[in-house]
Amino acid sequence: MSAAARTRCRKCWEKVRNQEWVETIGNQELGIMMGLHLIIDGYDCHSELLSDRDALLCWLSGLPARIGMSVLMPAAVARIEVPACRPGWEGLSGVVVICESHIAVHTWPALGEIQADVYSCRAFDAEKVLAHIVHDFGIGDYDAQLIERRKRKIQKQETTGEKRE
């Protein structure tokens, strides 16, 4: 990860840690940010999670509890087979739907690579999540981005109980 990217991520993580992304609720403006999206491209990976469908399913099923989130729909993992003209592109794709949004992983065992993303409309410790993924997939090198989603401010609408015609 470049120094500039690390600085951007660090500033975003500090906002989350300090809960600066939450403003007020009621008649006031709602928070600037709807959620966080952590995106990871992992290289030089060494783990059975890259090619073992059952192991990846177990990992996806357990990660939400490890990072303080709740499963809404059970994890699913599919083996991706591609034509012979693209050797090395076979792998696994998995997702678990969480109450807060989703966690997805795509693996390429022959390349030793993964792509993962965690999106949540609730604040989470992105450094902790990144550490879990780097450790669990045996990632040697990676690029990571932390994106604040829906930055526009909105005004809460008052309801009067009157019917519209």
Protein Blocks (a to p, Z undefined) as FASTA:
>chain_A
ZZklmmmmmmmmmmmmnommpccedjbccdfbfbdcdddddehiacfklmmmklmmmmmm
mmmmmnopacfbdcddddddddfklghiaccddddddfklpacddddfknopacdddddf
bdcdfklmmmmmmmmnopabdcdddddehjbccdddddehiacZZ
